[in-house]
């Protein structure tokens, strides 16, 4: 099936959905066949930008364009109903994260797709960011020695004041679970990608901006199988050194027996061997799309699964492990203790 192209329909025309639309137009084995949104004007504008067709109704779009794959890029509260409607037609589906507002609802979404016998992939794109892929390559090559620690300081600087998030994703202000559920879930997945399975968590979560409903700051300590440790040190109010603080969202230190690999806010990696000087580790990535073209890479991986049988790393069933860990983090913060996962 190497030469086949899949017709893709996207549900959603909001802020982040635009990255999905644009990436599909650049994938040679995909044809963006339609975009729908309840806001008909948004759907038309997105369709005009990408040279496709816009719709205000999901079923009308599916009937008109007969897609091979549906990409759902809408807020989490809509996912269950949308996945069920698409799966009922026997179509494979990609669903944005968070997969659902709660763990039980996320399980229901996964089980609905499995009952229909269709692929469900979660659009978890952080592990496809080029600096994390390069870090994983260096780990596999033995460059770091045995990894024993990872720290990520999240500082996007977009959460201050009464207008926080309103110009981009206003529903952020009303999410009762915010920092971990919306943003930290990316780093749960990325930490697992880099360091292996998580066996326990300890969390302290806070709300710094009183105009939002959920938490926007906190620290989470992870322990991994094999004994390595991780620290997610996060707040959305302060920023970090970067022209675009949303490029990497913060800075990372990945430590192993042989030295330390550091990610800065400009997407650069720096290597400091034990006892030596720090120098830049140069690698190639594309400064386009979202975060080093991570959306494009995610969608390319899903296409490779559907067209070439490449093993899917972000299936809905596999992704439930991230949601289990998220639940353990919130429980740890409530109960003030370490929670085994």
N, C-alpha and C positions, 0 to 999 in steps of 0.2 A: 504493500500500500504506500510505498515511498513517494509516488507521484500524485497521490490523491490530495485534494484540498477540501477542507471541511467548511461548511457554511455555518457561521457563528452568529447568534442573536444575543444581544446584551440587554439585560433588564436593569435600568437605572441610568440616569443622566446627571447625577450630582457631582460634587467636587472630585472625589476619587475615581468615580466611574470613567472620567475623562482619560485617565491613564490607561484603563482597560481598552477603551475605544481606540486610542492612538496606537497602542501596541498591536492590536489585531490588524490594523491597516498595514503594519510593517512585517507581518509574519507571512512568508511566501506560501505556506501551505494552509492558510486560512483566508476566508472571504467574509468580511463583516457584512452580513446580510440585512441587519435591522437593529434598531435601538428603540426601546420603549420606556416610557416614564409616565406616571400619573399626571405629571405636569406636561401637557402637550407642547407647550412652548419650549420647554427644555429639551424634549425629545426631538423636536424639529431643528433646534439650534445644533444639537449634537450630530444629527444626521447630516445637516448641511456642512458641518466642519469635516466630516469623514466621508462624504460622498455616498451615503447609504440612505435607507428609508427610516422615517420616524413614525412611531405609533404611540397612542395613549392607552392601549389595551393589550395585555399580554396575549390573550387568545387570538386576537386579530392579527398580531404580529406572527405568531406561530403558524397560523393558517396561511398567511400571505407569503411568508418567506421560506417555509419548510426547512428549518435549520437542522444541522447534524449535531449541534452542541449549543447549550444555553449557558450564558455567563451571568450570574446574579450578583449585581453590585449595588445593593440597597442596604438600608439600616437593618440591624439584627432582628428587630421585632417582626419584620416581614418575611424572614427566610423560610420558616416552616411552611407557610401556605404556598409560597412561590415554588419551593422545591417539590412539594407534593403535586402541584399543578403540572410542572414540567415532567416529573417522573411518571405521572399517569399517562403521558404520551410516549413513554419508552425512550426518552431522550437523555443522554448523559448531561450532567450539570456540574458547573463550577459555582461555588458559593463563597462569597466574601466572609471574612472573619469580622467580629465575633460570630461564631456559627449560630448562636441563639442566645437569648438573654440568660438562661439558666442551664445547668448541666443536664437536667432531665429533658428539657426542650431540645438540647443539642443531640441527645441520644435519640429522641423521637425523629429528628430530621434525618439522622444517619439510617435509622431503621426503616423509614419511609422509602428512602432510595434503595436500600437493600431489598426490601419487599418487592419493589418494582423491577429489580434486576438491572438497575442502571448505575453507571459510574457516578460517584459523588467525589469531587476533588475540592479541597478548601484552598481558597486563594491566599495562602500564607506566603508572602513574598519576601520577608526579611531574610530567610535562609538562602534566598537567591541573590542577595546583594553581593556584589563582586568581592568586597573586602572580606566577608565571611566565607565565601567560597575559597578564596585564596588562603585564608587562615586554616581552613579544613585541609586544603592540599598540603600546606606546610606541616601540619600535624601528621598527616598520613606519610609524608616523606621523612619523618623523624627529626625535622629541624628543631623542634622545641624540646626534644627529649620527652620524658613522661610528663604530660600536662597535670598540674596540681591545683591551678586556681584560675578563675576568670572574674573580672569586675567590669561592669558597665555602668557609667554615670550618665543617666538620661537627663538632658538639659535642653529641650527644644525652645524654651523661652516664649511660648505662645499662650500661656495661661494666666496672664495678669489682668486685673481690672474687670469692670463690668461687661466689657465687650469681648472677653475671652472666647475664642472659637467661633464667634457669630458670623464672621466673614467667610468661613470655610465650611465648618461642620457644626451648625448651631445645636444639633441634638446632643452634642457633648455636654452641654450645660445641664441637661436634665437626666443624664444617666446616673442611676443610684450607685452603680459600680462603674468606676471610670478608669483610673490609672492602670489597674491590673487587667481588668476585663477588656478594655479597648486597646491599650498600648503594651502593657506588660506581657500579654499573651504572646506577642511577637518574640519577646526575649526568652520566655519559657521554651519556645520551639527552637530558637537559635542556640540557647545554652545546651539543649539536648543534642542538637546537630553537632556542636563543637566538642562537648565534654562527655556525652553519653547519658545514660538514664539517671533521672533524679530520684533519690530515695527519701529525702525529707526536706521540709521547708520551715523557716521561722520568719515571721513577718511583723512589721510595725507600719501601719498605714495611717495617713493623716489627710486632712483637708486644709489647705492654705488659703485658697480663694473662696470666701464665703458665698459668692454668687452662684456657685455650681452645687449640684446635688451630691456628687460622689467624691471619693478621695482623689487628690491630685499630687500626693507626695508619699514617699515611704521608702523603706529598705526591706529587702527580702534576702535572706541567707539560704543558699541551697547546699545540700550535700549530695554528691553523685556516687553511683556505684564505683567502688574502687577507692573511695575516700577523698577525692578531690572536692574543693569547695568553690562556691560562686557567690558573688554579691551583686545584686541589682539595686543601685542607689539612685533614686529617681525623684525628680520633681519637674513639673511642667511650667514653673514660673521663671526660673533662671535660665540663662542661655550659656553657650560655650563658645570657644573660639572657632568661628566659621563664617564664611560669607553667607551661606545658606544653612541655618541651624536644623533644617529638616532633611538635609542630605544624609547624615548618619544619625541624627537625633541625639548624639552625645559621643562619648569617648570610651574605648575599651582597652583593658590590659589583660592579656592572655599569657599566663606564666607556666613555664615548664622547667624541668631540671637543667636544660641547656641555656635558658635565657627568657627574655620577655618580648612579646610581640604587642605593639601598641597601635591602636587605630585612632587617628585624630579626626577633627570635624570636617576636614577637607577630603576625606576618603583615602588618605594616605596611610600606609602601614610602615611602622618603624621597628627595626630589630635591634635588640641589645643583647649580645651574647654575655653569658655570665663572666664578669671580670673585664668586659670590653666596652667599647664606646657604642652609642646608639647611632645607627645609620638608616637611611630610608631603604625600605625593601620595595623596589619598583616593580609594578605589575600593571597590566593593561585593563582598562575598563572604559565604558562609554558614558560621557557626561550628558545623558539625555534621558527623557522619561522621568520616572520616579526612582530616586536612590540608586543611581548607576544602572538604570534600565532593568531593575529587578522585576517589574511587572511583565515586561517583555520576556525575560528569562523564565518566569513562572509559567506563563502561557505557552512558551515554546516547549517546556517540559511536559505539560499536559498533552499538547499535540503529539509529541514523540511517544507518549504512552498510548494514545488512541490509534495512531497511524503505524507505529513501529513496535509496539509491545514493550517499550521501556518500562521498567518497574516504577510505579507511581509512589512518590515519597510523601505525598500530602493528601492521602485518601481521607474521607470523612471518618472512617473507623479508626485509623491510626491517629487522627487529630484529636479524638476524644481523650487521649492520654494528656494532652496539653490542658484540656478543660478540667480534668480531674485534678491536675496540679494547681490550676487557678483556684478551684474550690478549696483545696488544702491551704492555700495562701490566705484566703479570706477567713477561713476557720482559725488559722494560727493567729491572725490579728485580733479576732474576737476573743479568743480564749487565752492569749498571751503565752503560748507554749509551742514547742516544736511539734510538728505534725508529720508522722510517717506517711509516705505516699505508697 
